[in-house]
Amino acid sequence: MFRCSSCETTSQKWSGRCLKCGAWSTLVEAPDEPKKGRRATGNNSATTEPIALHALGLDSGGGAKIAPRLDVGMADVNEILGGGIVAGSLLLLAGEPGIGKSTIVMQIAVAARGVLYISGEESAEQVGLRLQRLDTAKKSNVAFVGTTDYEVVHNAIHAQHPSLAIIDSVQTMRHPDVAGEPGGVAQVRAIANALMELANQTGVPVILIGHVTKDGSVAGPKTLEHLVDVVLSLEGERTDRLRFLRCFKNRFGPTDEVAVLEMLENGLQPVADPSGLLLEERSLPVPGTVVTCLMDGNRPLLVEIQALTTKTTFGFPQRRAQGVDNARLQILLAVLGRRMGLPVDQYDVFVNVVGGISANEPAADLAICMAIASSIAEKTIPQTVLAFGEVGLSGEIRRVKNSDKRLKEAERQGFKFALVPAVKNAPAMKNLKVVAISDIKSVLEKIEK
């Protein structure tokens, strides 16, 4: 039997190209799948006692008997999880190499106490060094098992029955009943299924650390994300101090929360005021800088948009963007050139979002246009002005969601003027003057003045 190393499709004979995924030179000879246990038939006498769900969480006296959630030691992370880690749940933490996955799970291990740390990538000495750096009080109780064999993991969890099990990483684990190399589609699926069953049986919550692909998605089959209860993603630039912990799936809590963390010597620490942190290093007023407000989950985040324009020396002007989608930048430049008459075709345009933030939502359109126009006109926009709104192809400014939260955050940070689309039932602001903008042309006229 031959198996494709890319999609795990089996074939009876070898060929140069996989007939399913189209990959070349991926068919390798593999042993036959081990035979499964006895197949269930209609004559099987095994039965399961049904459970009455209406009384599941109550004891005989009517009080709650559901196990409390496990505190991870960080309030923001607890909030993302819906109050902590649920007993018997399976969590997947994904992120790029070096982003801080092992650091944050070790911080959780220090706070949880009685944790079993299982690693197929690092030795006990390497994990111990990280624990010494993060557990300065030396009050943690973390047991270590170095293995890639699922049977060892199964026996260790049953024997220790820890408060939490951490497996680093799912791509290194190997199930003895499934053929294929660790990290392959079949192995990852089998490991996830086995760990889900183990967590449900023992009540021990399990955190799986997973790798990501080049495009940022979780490595392995998509069924891995469907099987687990919670999918967390740790994002950010490795060269930057800020990290963003997002929840894309949560069976026990919300999925619209995000925790802003700062990488320090003692690990990842929550940032109480991320907007203030991002704006504290603003330079002196110069043309081409505008502050906007983004929504990261339910959290308003003030960021600075910078634009630099220079006369092009070639026939085709350059367009470079960091933190902004390049296709969106091209559309906004077309609107500025066609509808407003700005000579954008004569300038190289460079746009940057300060702090390594990604401004992918339409609310940043107005600030991007203002920054570009300010740079071309060489007119400085006051640092007390904030702008947000979606720009349409005809130059109109459209409303965006959560405008009230954005305005309240701008007022809290000390801004005096807000250029925004017309907002219905706008909240009353004491120290912030809200100026309604209907089209981009009226904004540019104010900049030129």
TAKAGI-V868010 format. One record per pair of residues at least 24 apart in sequence whose C-alpha atoms are under 6 Angstrom apart, sorted by the first residue. I is the first residue (numbers start at 1). J is the second residue. D is the distance in Angstrom with one decimal. If there is no record, write none. Layout:
I/J/D, I/J/D
This chain:
1/29/6.0, 1/30/5.9, 2/27/5.8, 2/28/5.3, 2/29/4.4, 2/30/5.5, 3/27/5.3, 3/28/5.5, 72/108/4.9, 72/111/5.7, 73/111/5.2, 76/259/5.6, 80/257/5.5, 81/253/5.9, 82/253/4.3, 87/203/5.4, 87/204/5.9, 87/205/5.2, 88/199/4.6, 88/200/5.0, 88/203/3.8, 88/204/4.7, 88/205/4.4, 89/205/4.8, 90/205/5.9, 90/206/4.9, 90/228/5.2, 90/229/5.4, 91/207/4.7, 91/208/5.9, 91/228/5.9, 91/229/5.8, 91/230/4.7, 92/207/5.9, 92/208/4.7, 92/209/5.9, 92/231/4.9, 92/232/6.0, 93/209/4.9, 93/210/5.9, 93/232/4.8, 93/233/5.7, 94/209/6.0, 94/210/4.7, 94/211/5.7, 94/233/4.9, 95/212/5.8, 95/233/5.7, 95/234/5.1, 96/212/5.9, 99/238/5.6, 110/140/5.0, 113/140/5.6, 113/141/5.2, 114/141/5.0, 114/142/5.8, 114/162/5.5, 114/163/5.6, 115/142/4.9, 115/162/5.4, 115/163/5.7, 115/164/5.0, 115/165/5.9, 116/142/5.9, 116/143/4.9, 116/144/6.0, 116/162/6.0, 116/165/4.8, 117/143/6.0, 117/144/4.9, 117/166/4.9, 118/144/5.9, 118/145/4.8, 118/146/5.8, 118/166/5.9, 118/167/4.8, 119/146/5.1, 119/167/5.8, 119/168/4.7, 120/146/5.8, 120/147/5.2, 120/148/5.0, 120/172/5.8, 134/266/5.5, 148/173/4.5, 148/174/5.8, 149/173/6.0, 149/174/5.3, 150/174/5.9, 150/175/5.3, 164/204/5.9, 164/205/5.3, 165/206/4.7, 166/206/5.8, 166/207/4.8, 167/208/5.1, 168/209/5.2, 169/209/4.8, 169/210/5.7, 170/210/5.8, 185/220/5.8, 185/221/5.7, 256/297/4.5, 257/297/4.9, 257/298/5.9, 258/297/5.8, 275/301/5.3, 275/302/4.9, 286/380/5.4, 287/374/5.4, 287/375/5.0, 287/378/5.4, 287/379/5.4, 287/380/4.2, 288/371/4.3, 288/372/6.0, 288/374/4.9, 288/375/4.3, 289/371/5.3, 290/367/5.8, 290/371/5.7, 291/386/5.1, 292/367/6.0, 292/386/5.6, 292/387/5.2, 292/388/5.5, 293/406/6.0, 300/406/5.8, 304/354/5.6, 305/353/4.9, 306/351/5.7, 306/352/5.2, 307/350/5.6, 307/351/4.5, 307/371/5.4, 307/372/5.4, 308/349/5.9, 308/350/5.1, 309/347/5.8, 309/348/5.4, 309/349/4.7, 310/347/5.3, 310/348/5.2, 311/347/4.5, 312/346/5.8, 312/347/5.0, 312/348/5.3, 317/347/6.0, 317/348/4.9, 318/348/4.7, 319/349/5.0, 319/350/6.0, 320/350/4.8, 321/350/5.8, 321/351/4.7, 321/352/5.9, 322/352/4.8, 323/353/5.3, 323/357/5.9, 323/358/4.2, 323/359/5.7, 324/359/5.4, 335/393/6.0, 362/390/4.9, 363/388/5.2, 363/389/4.4, 363/390/5.0, 364/388/5.7, 365/390/5.2, 365/391/5.7, 384/415/4.7, 384/416/5.3, 385/417/4.8, 385/418/5.8, 386/418/4.8, 387/418/5.6, 387/419/4.6, 387/420/5.8, 388/420/5.5, 389/420/5.9, 395/439/5.5, 395/440/5.4, 396/438/6.0, 396/439/4.1, 397/421/5.8, 397/438/5.3, 397/439/5.0
